[in-house]
Amino acid sequence: MQPTDSANPIRNWLLDHNMPARLAEWLSAKGISCSTVRQEKWDEITNGELVEKACEKYQVLLTRDRGFAVSAAGRLRASNLAVVLVTIPQSRAKEYMRHFEKYWSVNPIHPDSGKMIEWP
C-alpha cells in the first residue's frame, strides 16, 4: 500500500471516539478527509453498527480500543475498510498528538484495505 499522504487515494478516515478530536484536523492538513464518530453522531450505536456504517462511508477506521479493533477485523472479510489499532499509550491530548506526529514522521500509517494493522 502507498504511504498515506496527499498522493494516496485512501483519504476517507473515521476516528473512533477514543481518538483525540484534534487528530482529525491534523490529518486533514495532510490531505486526508477525516471525521470523528461524534461528528457522525454515531457515539451511541453498538460497535457492530459502527463497523457497518463505517464500511459504507469510510476506507479507514482508527481506534485505540484493541477489543473493538479485533472485533471489527472479524467483520472485514467482505469489506474494503481498513482498521488501524493505534498503540500509542494514552496521555493528554497535546502530549498524545506530539507522540502521534513523531511516529508519523518516521512511519506514516499504511492502511491495508480489508485488514487490521497495529500502528506504530
C-alpha positions in Angstrom: 0.0 0.0 0.0 1.2 3.5 -0.8 2.2 5.8 2.1 -0.6 7.8 3.5 -0.1 11.4 2.2 -1.8 13.7 -0.3 -1.0 11.4 -3.2 -2.7 8.4 -1.6 -6.2 7.6 -2.8 -7.1 6.3 0.7 -8.3 9.6 2.1 -11.6 9.0 3.9 -10.9 8.2 7.5 -13.0 7.8 10.6 -11.7 8.3 14.1 -13.2 6.2 16.9 -14.5 8.1 19.9 -11.3 7.3 21.9 -9.0 9.2 19.4 -8.3 12.9 20.1 -10.6 15.1 18.0 -7.7 17.4 17.1 -6.2 14.5 15.2 -9.0 14.9 12.5 -7.7 18.5 11.9 -4.1 17.3 11.8 -4.9 14.5 9.3 -7.0 16.9 7.2 -3.9 19.1 6.9 -2.1 16.1 5.5 -4.7 15.8 2.7 -6.8 13.1 4.4 -10.5 13.6 4.7 -11.3 12.7 8.3 -14.3 12.7 10.6 -15.0 11.5 14.1 -17.6 9.2 15.4 -19.0 12.2 17.4 -19.2 14.3 14.2 -21.2 11.5 12.6 -23.4 11.3 15.7 -22.6 7.6 16.0 -21.3 7.6 19.5 -24.5 5.9 20.9 -24.6 3.0 18.5 -23.2 -0.5 19.0 -19.7 -1.5 17.8 -21.3 -3.8 15.2 -23.4 -0.9 13.9 -20.4 1.4 13.9 -18.4 -1.0 11.7 -21.3 -1.5 9.3 -21.8 2.3 8.9 -18.0 2.8 8.6 -17.8 0.2 5.9 -20.4 2.1 3.9 -18.8 5.5 4.1 -15.1 5.3 5.1 -12.0 3.5 4.0 -10.0 3.6 7.2 -11.1 3.4 10.9 -8.6 4.5 13.6 -9.1 3.3 17.2 -7.1 2.7 20.4 -9.5 0.0 21.6 -7.9 -3.4 21.0 -11.1 -5.3 21.7 -13.1 -3.2 19.2 -10.3 -3.4 16.6 -10.2 -7.2 16.8 -14.0 -7.5 16.7 -14.1 -5.1 13.7 -11.4 -7.0 11.9 -13.5 -10.1 12.1 -16.2 -8.3 10.0 -13.8 -7.1 7.3 -13.7 -10.1 5.0 -16.3 -8.6 2.6 -15.2 -5.0 3.1 -12.6 -2.6 1.9 -12.4 -0.9 5.4 -9.0 -0.9 6.9 -8.8 -0.9 10.7 -5.8 0.7 12.4 -5.2 -0.1 16.0 -3.1 2.9 17.3 -0.9 1.6 20.1 0.4 5.0 21.3 -0.1 5.0 25.1 -3.0 7.2 26.3 -2.0 10.6 27.5 -3.3 14.2 27.5 -4.3 15.3 24.0 -1.4 17.7 23.5 1.2 15.1 24.5 -0.6 12.3 22.5 -0.5 14.5 19.4 3.2 15.2 19.9 3.8 11.4 20.0 1.5 10.8 17.0 3.3 13.4 14.9 6.7 12.0 15.9 5.8 8.4 14.9 4.1 9.6 11.7 7.2 11.5 10.7 9.2 8.2 10.8 6.5 5.8 9.8 3.2 7.1 8.3 0.2 4.9 8.6 -0.1 2.5 5.6 -3.7 1.2 5.8 -4.4 -2.2 4.2 -7.9 -2.5 2.8 -10.0 -5.2 4.4 -7.4 -5.8 7.2 -6.5 -4.7 10.7 -3.0 -3.4 11.4 -1.3 -2.1 14.5 0.5 1.2 14.4 3.1 2.4 15.1 
